[in-house]
């Protein structure tokens, strides 16, 4: 007698009118197994999809942490670039408002300092990144810093050259009176609007007149090179023009004799000629001018090596006398 098991299945045979044990073939078994595995795979994929949609994988967690740290580093770099920019702005301010003022040099042009570098599409390649906008801002700031550092570096090279020439500049700039005048008794007329002695009208007097006898020695007021030695019976009469460099020239007019020649190097205090009464002059005197970059400036402010404070104030007072000139 056959032993029955719980998993055995029976089917009713209509021909024999009896229940018979069902026999499952291997094909059916394989089909059922494959169907089960397919269902299990679909179910696993569905579960995995749902899980990864709402939960990060360990790898995703690592990548997100790295991305957050990178973004934080970008913000820190941006802040550091801003700080470096502030430091550079400070150096630029001292360059233009201290160093170049001290050495009488023009500051860096504002348009050159602020000019951009590159077109608007220069940073387009950063658009593909999630933090592209922040990366663009930093890239633009860094480019500007690099460009301004080059400009500032060149500026400091120029200042270094100015420092090297500072000693030469100090001895070259006119800083004494052209004739002996310790007691300030030889000042006849100063710089500015004065009465012309010939035409008796207001004219601008571009120098200072010193009264003296013909033949008084005339001293060059700073180191330089004799640029002109002119003989004339008109205007300034016989005159000497000395180029001191650094944009400075001096003129010594109405002379009677010359003791230098064009191209000759002279040092402050050297005798370059003698006073006279030549040209448009109404009496023996020396007409003295200081020119900066081709423009006449008031000579009274260039006697700082020659006068004490009290004498300097007195000299300014005398030079402001609106009387008549001698030429």
Secondary structure, DSSP 4 states (H G I P E B T S, - for coil): -PPP-TT--EEEETTTTEEEE----HHHHHHHHHHHHHHHHHHHHHHHHHHHHHS--HHHHHHHHHHHHHHHHHHHHHHHHHHHHHHHHHHHHHIIIIIHHHTT-PPPPHHHHH---S-TTTTGGGGGSTTHHHHHHHHHHHHHHHHHHHHHHHHHHHHHHHHHTHHHHHHHS--S-SS--TTS--EEE-SEEEE-TTT-SEEEE-SEEEE--TT-EEE-SSSEEEEEEE--SSTT-SEEEEEEETTEEEEEESEEEE---TT-EE-TT-EEEEEB--SS-SSSEEEEEEEETTEEE-GGGG-TTT--HHHHHHHHHHHT---B---
